[in-house]
Amino acid sequence: MFLHCFLRSTFVCSLCLLLAVCTWSFAAEESDEVLVLLGSEHALLPTYVESIETNATEFSKEYLSRLEKVLNFDLNNNGMTRVIDGKEKELAYNAIKEGFDSILNIEAFRSLGLSYLIRWQIHQQELNVKVVQATSGTVRTISPVTLTGDLSKDRGKIHQLADCIHQTLFGKPGIASTKILYILKKRVSTEKSEPITTSEVMQADYDGQNERQLTHTNSLCATPVWAPPRPSGISNADASQGQRSQTFLYVSYELGQPKIYAASLRDGKIYRVTTMRGNQLTPAVAYDGSAIAFCSDITGTADLYLVPFETGVGAVGKPRQIFHVKGTATACPAFSPDGTKIAFVSNKDGSAKIYIMDIPKFGAKSTDLHPTLISKRCRESTAPSWSPDGKKIAYSAKNAGERQIWIYDVERGTEQQLTDGRGNKESPSWAPDSLHLVFHAFAGSGCDLYMVNLNQPKPVKISSGPSEKLFPAWESKPLN
């Protein structure tokens, strides 16, 4: 079957093995090791983060220690810097005079090969931060942050601070303040019957913290995806919310068949995206939020459809079929950032492979379509994700018995394996910076979320707990 179902075999869908690979896998492995092979590492810039100086504040040492861990995590995983520790930090400390406003020995600091110094001080509840660039001695002050003492609230402010530091140093936004959607699958006890398996849409900070449940269907949900904020000047339900995504789409089985829904984070409104008959699966939203693509078997074959979309309304007009090959199946569409092309999965040549094609014009015939195969090196290549800069497509592919994450270079037309190690790795999703990816991986006895960036070789596990976490989707936050 294309849908390797949520409950392994408790319900049946007519879409066969392709959607199985695209949407769910339960082949847990015995190893917790997740490796990265992609040889594009960038030399991370060594950064010294001083301990927090305090003045007239009542915040506890434990709270301050946890604040430091949040900032260190952000700076260690932004793909550009690394926080020094151990002997390296001890040498740097000896080269610096104590005190927030003391003069830094730039020559000694520079001689250690360090790039940046982060100095921060809390006065009462106000956090002040200075960033020193070792090569020039330039000192830059970041706008003060007012803390509450509640880490669940303040960690978001530290993420924003980390992004401000990133903007100051590199002239472009960081991703620490972005959000991730995912599915939490678990067994739930009921009063009248045996425990049931549910899967609900969750949201978390990019580091997996501050989780909150967004859907309460008490059934099965899958493949959430953000509807990006619309460009300014366009009348839209999300326009007043600025640059943050306020709407997400997901597949729900609460009616028995899989249907696509949209939900608003602003007012909690939930609505069906389209009233089509049959199964609808694997929705994708165009980068400008103006259209959605999805898979449906309304004709008896799993085909690809496209329909204009408006947040708060749903589908605008009638969905049109844009790819069909008799007796085969198509799924997992992904838009190019410019909205002219679409990547998708099809088994038209035997096994599940990834293709790219121009989005066909109205009235185009099947003979007018000329999809280009991009996944040539592995079997069962699925779940393409097009990077926001348009240069890369990440996907999952079976290699030597395991499913790994691969990267296709759009400009060069080449494929390169990203992950290695035991355990199936699936459903990659790009961050707005086109550098970071999040994916789910079956390792040991469960399934968790991992984050990786192309400049650092070791993925970071960002989820915890016994329930399975699947189908992560990184927030579509515009980068200016």
C-alpha positions as CSV (number, residue, x, y, z in Angstrom):
1,M,0.0,0.0,0.0
2,F,1.1,3.6,-0.6
3,L,0.1,4.5,3.0
4,H,2.1,2.6,5.5
5,C,-0.6,3.4,8.0
6,F,-0.4,5.0,11.4
7,L,-1.6,1.9,13.1
8,R,0.5,-0.3,10.9
9,S,-2.6,-2.2,9.6
10,T,-5.7,-1.0,11.4
11,F,-7.0,0.9,8.4
12,V,-6.6,0.6,4.7
13,C,-6.1,3.2,2.1
14,S,-6.0,2.7,-1.7
15,L,-2.8,4.5,-2.2
16,C,-0.3,1.6,-1.8
17,L,3.4,1.6,-0.9
18,L,4.4,5.0,-2.2
19,L,2.5,7.0,0.3
20,A,3.7,4.5,2.9
21,V,7.3,5.6,2.4
22,C,6.3,9.3,2.0
23,T,4.2,9.5,5.1
24,W,5.1,6.9,7.8
25,S,7.5,4.2,8.6
26,F,7.8,2.1,11.8
27,A,11.0,0.1,11.2
28,A,12.8,1.1,14.5
29,E,16.4,0.1,14.7
30,E,18.7,-0.9,17.5
31,S,21.2,1.9,17.3
32,D,20.9,5.5,18.6
33,E,23.7,6.7,16.3
34,V,22.8,9.2,13.7
35,L,25.7,10.4,11.5
36,V,26.3,13.0,8.7
37,L,28.4,12.4,5.7
38,L,28.0,15.5,3.6
39,G,31.4,17.0,3.1
40,S,30.6,20.7,3.1
41,E,31.6,21.7,6.6
42,H,32.3,25.3,7.2
43,A,34.9,26.4,9.8
44,L,32.9,27.5,12.8
45,L,34.1,30.7,14.4
46,P,35.2,30.2,18.0
47,T,33.3,32.4,20.4
48,Y,33.8,33.1,24.0
49,V,30.7,33.6,26.1
50,E,31.4,35.0,29.5
51,S,29.5,34.0,32.6
52,I,26.6,36.4,33.3
53,E,27.5,39.4,35.4
54,T,24.7,40.2,37.9
55,N,23.9,43.5,39.7
56,A,21.0,44.0,42.1
57,T,19.1,41.0,40.7
58,E,17.2,38.3,42.6
59,F,17.4,35.6,39.9
60,S,18.6,32.3,41.2
61,K,21.9,30.7,40.2
62,E,20.0,27.8,38.7
63,Y,17.9,30.1,36.6
64,L,21.0,32.0,35.4
65,S,22.7,28.7,34.6
66,R,19.8,27.6,32.5
67,L,19.8,30.9,30.6
68,E,23.4,30.4,29.8
69,K,22.7,26.9,28.4
70,V,20.0,28.3,26.1
71,L,22.3,31.0,24.6
72,N,25.2,28.5,24.3
73,F,22.9,26.1,22.5
74,D,21.8,28.8,20.1
75,L,25.3,29.9,19.4
76,N,26.6,26.3,19.0
77,N,23.9,25.4,16.5
78,N,23.6,28.5,14.3
79,G,25.9,27.0,11.7
80,M,28.4,29.9,12.0
81,T,29.9,29.9,15.5
82,R,30.9,27.6,18.2
83,V,31.2,28.3,21.9
84,I,34.6,27.5,23.3
85,D,34.8,25.4,26.5
86,G,37.4,23.6,28.6
87,K,41.0,24.5,28.2
88,E,40.2,26.8,25.4
89,K,37.9,28.8,27.6
90,E,40.3,28.8,30.5
91,L,43.0,30.4,28.3
92,A,40.6,33.0,27.0
93,Y,39.5,33.9,30.6
94,N,43.0,34.5,31.6
95,A,43.4,37.0,28.7
96,I,40.4,39.0,29.8
97,K,40.1,41.4,32.7
98,E,37.1,40.7,34.9
99,G,34.1,43.1,35.0
100,F,31.4,43.9,32.5
101,D,32.9,47.3,31.6
102,S,36.5,46.5,31.9
103,I,39.0,46.9,29.0
104,L,39.5,43.7,26.9
105,N,43.0,42.7,26.0
106,I,42.3,42.5,22.3
107,E,45.8,41.4,21.3
108,A,45.9,38.5,23.8
109,F,42.3,37.6,22.8
110,R,43.2,37.7,19.1
111,S,46.3,35.7,19.6
112,L,44.2,32.8,20.8
113,G,42.5,32.6,17.4
114,L,39.1,33.6,18.8
115,S,36.6,35.5,16.7
116,Y,34.0,36.9,19.1
117,L,33.3,37.6,22.7
118,I,29.8,37.8,24.2
119,R,29.6,39.8,27.4
120,W,26.3,40.0,29.2
121,Q,25.1,41.5,32.5
122,I,21.7,41.5,34.3
123,H,20.8,44.6,36.3
124,Q,17.7,43.9,38.2
125,Q,15.6,42.4,35.4
126,E,17.3,43.9,32.4
127,L,19.7,41.9,30.4
128,N,22.4,43.9,28.6
129,V,24.7,42.3,26.0
130,K,27.8,43.4,24.2
131,V,29.5,41.6,21.3
132,V,33.2,42.1,20.7
133,Q,34.8,41.3,17.3
134,A,38.3,40.2,18.0
135,T,39.8,41.1,14.6
136,S,38.8,44.7,14.8
137,G,38.1,45.2,18.5
138,T,34.7,46.6,17.5
139,V,32.1,46.5,20.4
140,R,28.5,46.4,19.5
141,T,25.6,46.7,22.0
142,I,22.5,44.6,21.6
143,S,19.1,46.1,22.6
144,P,18.3,45.3,26.3
145,V,16.0,42.4,27.1
146,T,13.7,42.4,30.1
147,L,13.5,39.1,31.8
148,T,10.7,37.6,33.9
149,G,12.4,34.9,35.8
150,D,10.1,32.3,34.1
151,L,12.4,30.2,31.9
152,S,9.5,29.0,29.7
153,K,8.9,32.7,28.7
154,D,12.5,33.9,28.9
155,R,14.0,31.2,26.7
156,G,12.1,32.7,23.8
157,K,13.7,36.1,24.6
158,I,17.1,34.4,24.6
159,H,16.3,32.9,21.2
160,Q,15.5,36.3,19.9
161,L,18.7,37.7,21.5
162,A,20.7,34.9,19.7
163,D,19.1,35.9,16.4
164,C,20.0,39.6,17.1
165,I,23.6,38.6,17.7
166,H,23.5,36.6,14.4
167,Q,22.1,39.5,12.5
168,T,24.7,41.8,14.1
169,L,27.6,39.6,13.2
170,F,26.6,38.2,9.8
171,G,24.0,40.6,8.5
172,K,21.3,38.0,8.2
173,P,18.6,36.6,10.5
174,G,19.3,33.5,12.6
175,I,16.8,30.7,13.1
176,A,16.7,30.4,16.9
177,S,13.4,32.1,17.3
178,T,11.6,30.0,14.7
179,K,9.1,27.3,15.4
180,I,8.7,23.7,14.3
181,L,5.5,21.7,13.8
182,Y,5.5,17.9,14.3
183,I,3.2,14.9,15.0
184,L,3.1,13.3,18.4
185,K,1.9,9.7,18.3
186,K,0.9,8.0,21.5
187,R,-1.4,5.6,23.2
188,V,-4.3,7.2,25.0
189,S,-6.5,5.6,27.7
190,T,-10.3,5.7,27.3
191,E,-13.1,5.1,29.8
192,K,-15.2,2.9,27.7
193,S,-12.7,0.9,25.6
194,E,-9.1,-0.3,25.2
195,P,-6.4,2.4,24.8
196,I,-6.3,3.9,21.4
197,T,-3.5,5.3,19.3
198,T,-3.7,9.0,18.5
199,S,-1.5,11.4,16.7
200,E,-1.9,15.2,17.2
201,V,-0.1,18.2,15.8
202,M,2.4,19.8,18.1
203,Q,4.4,23.0,18.1
204,A,7.8,23.6,19.7
205,D,10.7,26.0,19.6
206,Y,13.4,25.1,17.1
207,D,15.3,23.4,19.9
208,G,12.3,21.2,20.8
209,Q,11.4,23.1,24.0
210,N,8.1,24.8,24.9
211,E,6.0,22.1,23.3
212,R,2.3,22.7,23.0
213,Q,-0.5,20.7,21.5
214,L,-2.3,22.4,18.6
215,T,-5.0,19.8,17.6
216,H,-7.3,17.8,19.8
217,T,-8.9,15.4,17.4
218,N,-8.5,12.3,19.5
219,S,-7.9,10.6,16.2
220,L,-5.0,10.5,13.7
221,C,-3.2,13.5,12.2
222,A,-0.3,13.6,9.8
223,T,2.1,15.7,7.8
224,P,1.6,19.2,9.2
225,V,2.9,22.1,7.1
226,W,3.1,25.9,7.7
227,A,1.2,28.3,5.5
228,P,3.8,31.1,5.1
229,P,2.9,34.7,6.0
230,R,1.7,36.5,2.9
231,P,3.8,39.4,1.5
232,S,2.9,42.9,2.9
233,G,0.3,44.8,1.0
234,I,-1.9,41.7,0.4
235,S,-5.2,41.5,2.1
236,N,-5.1,38.3,4.0
237,A,-6.1,36.9,7.4
238,D,-2.5,36.6,8.4
239,A,-1.4,40.1,7.2
240,S,-1.9,41.8,10.6
241,Q,0.4,39.2,12.2
242,G,3.5,40.6,10.5
243,Q,6.3,38.1,9.6
244,R,5.2,35.1,11.5
245,S,3.2,32.1,10.2
246,Q,-0.2,32.0,11.8
247,T,-1.8,29.2,9.8
248,F,-0.9,25.5,9.3
249,L,-2.3,22.7,7.3
250,Y,-2.5,19.0,8.3
251,V,-4.1,15.7,7.4
252,S,-6.8,14.4,9.7
253,Y,-8.6,11.0,9.8
254,E,-11.4,12.1,12.1
255,L,-13.9,11.6,9.3
256,G,-12.5,8.1,8.5
257,Q,-10.8,9.1,5.3
258,P,-7.8,11.4,5.3
259,K,-8.8,15.0,4.6
260,I,-6.8,18.2,4.6
261,Y,-7.6,20.9,7.3
262,A,-6.2,24.3,8.1
263,A,-6.0,25.8,11.5
264,S,-5.3,29.3,12.8
265,L,-2.9,30.0,15.7
266,R,-4.5,33.4,16.0
267,D,-8.1,32.5,16.8
268,G,-8.1,28.6,16.8
269,K,-10.4,28.4,13.8
270,I,-10.2,25.0,12.0
271,Y,-11.7,24.4,8.6
272,R,-11.6,21.9,5.7
273,V,-9.3,23.1,2.9
274,T,-11.3,21.3,0.1
275,T,-14.5,19.4,0.0
276,M,-13.2,16.8,-2.6
277,R,-14.3,13.2,-2.2
278,G,-11.8,10.4,-1.7
279,N,-8.5,10.6,0.2
280,Q,-6.4,13.7,0.3
281,L,-2.8,13.5,1.6
282,T,0.6,15.2,1.8
283,P,-0.3,18.8,1.4
284,A,2.3,21.4,0.4
285,V,1.9,25.2,0.4
286,A,3.5,27.5,-2.1
287,Y,6.2,29.8,-0.7
288,D,4.0,32.8,-1.2
289,G,1.0,31.0,0.4
290,S,-1.1,31.5,-2.7
291,A,-1.7,27.8,-3.6
292,I,-1.5,24.3,-2.2
293,A,-0.6,21.0,-3.9
294,F,-1.7,17.6,-2.6
295,C,-2.3,14.0,-3.6
296,S,-5.8,12.5,-4.0
297,D,-7.2,9.2,-5.3
298,I,-10.6,10.6,-6.4
299,T,-10.0,9.1,-9.9
300,G,-9.0,5.7,-8.5
301,T,-5.3,6.6,-8.9
302,A,-3.2,8.7,-6.6
303,D,-2.7,11.9,-8.6
304,L,-1.3,15.3,-8.0
305,Y,-3.7,18.3,-7.6
306,L,-3.2,22.1,-7.4
307,V,-5.6,24.7,-6.1
308,P,-5.4,28.4,-5.2
309,F,-5.5,28.9,-1.4
310,E,-6.3,31.7,0.9
311,T,-5.8,31.6,4.7
312,G,-9.0,31.8,6.6
313,V,-11.0,30.6,3.6
314,G,-9.3,27.4,2.2
315,A,-9.3,26.4,-1.4
316,V,-10.4,29.1,-3.8
317,G,-11.8,27.4,-6.8
318,K,-11.8,23.9,-8.0
319,P,-8.6,21.7,-7.6
320,R,-7.1,20.8,-11.0
321,Q,-5.2,17.6,-11.7
322,I,-1.6,18.4,-12.7
323,F,0.0,15.0,-12.9
324,H,-1.5,11.6,-13.7
325,V,-0.1,8.3,-15.0
326,K,-2.5,5.5,-15.2
327,G,-1.9,2.6,-12.8
328,T,0.7,4.5,-10.7
329,A,0.7,6.9,-7.8
330,T,2.0,10.3,-7.1
331,A,2.5,12.1,-3.7
332,C,4.6,14.4,-1.5
333,P,4.7,17.6,-3.6
334,A,7.1,20.4,-2.8
335,F,7.0,23.8,-4.5
336,S,10.1,25.7,-5.8
337,P,10.5,29.0,-4.0
338,D,9.6,30.9,-7.2
339,G,6.4,29.0,-7.6
340,T,7.2,27.8,-11.2
341,K,8.2,24.2,-10.5
342,I,7.2,21.3,-8.3
343,A,9.1,18.3,-6.9
344,F,7.1,15.2,-6.2
345,V,7.3,11.4,-5.8
346,S,6.0,8.9,-8.3
347,N,6.4,5.2,-9.0
348,K,5.7,5.6,-12.7
349,D,9.1,4.0,-13.5
350,G,8.7,1.1,-11.0
351,S,9.8,2.3,-7.6
352,A,9.3,5.5,-5.7
353,K,11.5,8.2,-7.2
354,I,11.6,12.0,-7.1
355,Y,10.9,14.2,-10.1
356,I,10.8,17.9,-10.9
357,M,8.6,19.5,-13.5
358,D,7.2,22.9,-14.4
359,I,3.8,23.5,-13.0
360,P,1.6,22.9,-16.0
361,K,-0.7,25.6,-17.4
362,F,-4.4,25.2,-17.5
363,G,-5.4,22.8,-20.2
364,A,-2.1,21.1,-20.5
365,K,-2.2,17.5,-21.6
366,S,-0.2,14.6,-20.1
367,T,1.9,14.5,-23.2
368,D,3.0,18.1,-22.4
369,L,4.5,17.1,-19.1
370,H,8.2,16.3,-19.0
371,P,9.2,15.6,-15.4
372,T,13.0,15.3,-14.7
373,L,14.2,12.4,-12.5
374,I,16.5,13.7,-9.8
375,S,16.9,10.7,-7.4
376,K,19.0,8.3,-9.5
377,R,21.3,6.7,-6.9
378,C,18.9,5.0,-4.4
379,R,15.7,3.1,-4.2
380,E,12.5,4.4,-2.6
381,S,13.4,8.1,-2.7
382,T,10.6,10.2,-1.0
383,A,9.5,13.3,0.9
384,P,11.3,16.0,-1.1
385,S,11.7,19.4,0.6
386,W,12.8,22.4,-1.5
387,S,15.2,24.8,0.3
388,P,14.0,28.5,0.5
389,D,17.0,29.7,-1.6
390,G,15.9,27.3,-4.4
391,K,19.3,25.7,-4.6
392,K,18.8,22.3,-2.8
393,I,16.2,19.6,-2.4
394,A,16.4,17.3,0.6
395,Y,14.7,13.9,0.6
396,S,14.8,10.5,2.2
397,A,16.1,7.5,0.3
398,K,16.8,3.9,1.0
399,N,20.5,3.1,0.9
400,A,22.1,-0.2,2.0
401,G,18.9,-1.2,3.8
402,E,18.5,2.1,5.7
403,R,16.6,5.2,4.9
404,Q,19.0,8.3,4.9
405,I,18.6,12.0,4.2
406,W,20.1,13.0,0.8
407,I,20.6,16.5,-0.7
408,Y,20.1,17.2,-4.4
409,D,22.0,20.3,-5.8
410,V,19.6,21.9,-8.2
411,E,22.2,24.0,-10.0
412,R,24.7,21.2,-10.4
413,G,22.3,18.3,-10.8
414,T,24.2,16.2,-8.3
415,E,23.1,14.1,-5.3
416,Q,25.0,13.7,-2.1
417,Q,24.2,11.6,1.0
418,L,23.8,13.7,4.2
419,T,23.2,11.2,7.0
420,D,24.6,7.7,7.8
421,G,24.3,5.2,10.6
422,R,21.5,2.8,11.5
423,G,17.9,3.7,11.8
424,N,15.5,5.1,9.2
425,K,15.7,8.9,8.8
426,E,12.8,10.6,7.1
427,S,10.7,13.7,6.4
428,P,13.4,16.4,6.1
429,S,12.3,20.0,6.3
430,W,14.4,23.1,5.7
431,A,14.8,26.1,8.0
432,P,14.3,29.6,6.5
433,D,18.1,30.0,6.2
434,S,18.4,27.0,3.8
435,L,21.3,25.8,6.0
436,H,19.5,23.9,8.7
437,L,17.3,20.8,8.4
438,V,15.0,18.9,10.8
439,F,14.0,15.3,10.3
440,H,12.7,12.4,12.3
441,A,14.7,9.3,12.9
442,F,14.0,5.8,14.2
443,A,16.7,5.0,16.6
444,G,16.7,2.5,19.5
445,S,13.1,1.8,20.5
446,G,11.5,5.1,19.4
447,C,11.4,7.9,16.9
448,D,12.7,11.4,17.7
449,L,13.4,14.7,15.9
450,Y,16.9,15.7,14.9
451,M,18.3,19.1,13.8
452,V,21.4,19.4,11.6
453,N,23.0,22.2,9.6
454,L,25.2,21.7,6.5
455,N,28.3,23.2,8.3
456,Q,28.3,20.8,11.2
457,P,28.6,17.1,10.9
458,K,26.7,15.9,14.0
459,P,22.9,16.0,14.2
460,V,21.4,17.2,17.5
461,K,18.5,15.4,19.0
462,I,15.8,18.0,19.9
463,S,13.0,15.8,21.2
464,S,12.7,13.5,24.2
465,G,10.1,11.3,25.9
466,P,8.6,7.9,25.1
467,S,6.1,8.9,22.4
468,E,7.0,9.0,18.7
469,K,7.7,12.4,17.1
470,L,7.2,12.5,13.4
471,F,6.8,14.7,10.3
472,P,8.6,17.9,11.5
473,A,8.0,21.0,9.5
474,W,10.1,24.1,10.0
475,E,8.3,27.5,10.1
476,S,8.2,29.4,6.9
477,K,9.5,32.7,8.1
478,P,10.5,35.2,5.5
479,L,14.2,36.3,5.5
480,N,14.7,39.9,4.6
